[in-house]
Amino acid sequence: MLFSVSATMNSVDVYYAAIDTVSDDLERWRMSIPKEFRPGEPFRPQHFMNPCAMEVALKTHYLYYNAVFSFSRLTLHVGAERSDERQAKSKRDLMNAARVVIELTRYIDPEAYTPIW
């Protein structure tokens, strides 16, 4: 629908409609997650006394923001010749997602066996 070879033949409006459909699905998924695990809500590490719960919460946030990255970048790519509110919103969403991902990095608990890059 978005990232296939046949999708590259779509018009910008068809791409935008597909992005909107998948983004709506993503938002419904996000809202179905319990509030303490929900991406977009303030991350409260004190809610996760169990390391497994913390890992699940972080992975959930990272999965969500990965999708936001993908949709925002695709919107910017598809509508590169346009300069409208949709493009501006995608840039804001992309920057916000990057900020949140960087902020969440401090909660990753590296183990002794984690390689140092």
N, C-alpha and C positions, 0 to 999 in steps of 0.2 A: 504494500500500500504506500509506503514512504521510501524505502531504501532498496527497491528492486530495479532491475534494468528497465522493465516496462514502465515503472513510475517516472523515469526520466523523460518520458514522452508527454507527461501531463502538462497542462497549462498551469500557470501560477495560481489561478483561482481554484483549480482542482486540488493542487497541492495544499493550499491553505485550508480547504474543506477537510481534507484527510488529516492534516495536522490538528485541526480543531476537534475532530472526532476522537482521535487518539488522546489528545490532551484532556478532553472531557472524561474519558475513561480513566486516565491517570488521576484526575482530581477526585473522581468517585472512589477509586481505590484508596487514595490518601485519606479521605474522610472516613473510610471504613476501619481505619487503624485506631486502636486505643490511643487516647490523647497523649499519654506519656511517651509513646513510641512514634507518634505522628510527625512526619517531616513538616516543616513550616511552623511548628510550635516551638517555643523556647526549649532548648535541650537542658534537662535537669538531671545531671549525673547522680544526684542524691536519691533519685527514685529507683536506681538500679544497684542494689546492694550485691546482687549476684553478678559475677563477671559474664556469665552467659547472657543474661538479660541486657547488659550493657552492649555486648557484641551484637546481639540481634537488633537493638535500637540503632546502633551505628550503621550496620549493614542496610537496614531499612532506609535510613536517611541517605546513604550513599547511592542505593539503587534508585531512589526517587530523583535525586539531583543528577544522576547520570542521564535519566530520561529527559529532565529539563534541559541539560546541556544539548542533548541530541536534537530536541525539537527547536530550541532557540537557534542553534547553529544552522539547522536546515532552513528555518524561516529566513535567516539572514542570507543564506546562500541562494535560495530560490528567488527572493525578492530583492536581490542585490542592486537592481537598477531602479528600485523604488525608494522613495524617502518619505515614509508615512509613519503614522502612529504605531502600526504593527511592528515595523522594523525597530522603532525606538523602544517599544515594550520588550521585544526579544533581546535587545542589548541590555536593558535593565535586568531582565530575568537571568540572563547569562552571567552578568556581574554579581548579582545577588547569590546565585547558586555557587559560584566560585568562592565568594566570601564565606558562605556557610560551610562548604567543604573544608576550607582552610581552618576555620574556627573549630570544627569537629575533630581535626587531626590531633589536637592535644589530648583527647580522650582515648586514643588508641594506646593500648597497654602493650608495649613491646616485650616479648619474652627473651630470655637469655639466648635462645637459639635463633632469634630473628637476625637475619644478616644486616650488616650496616652497609648502606649503599655507598 
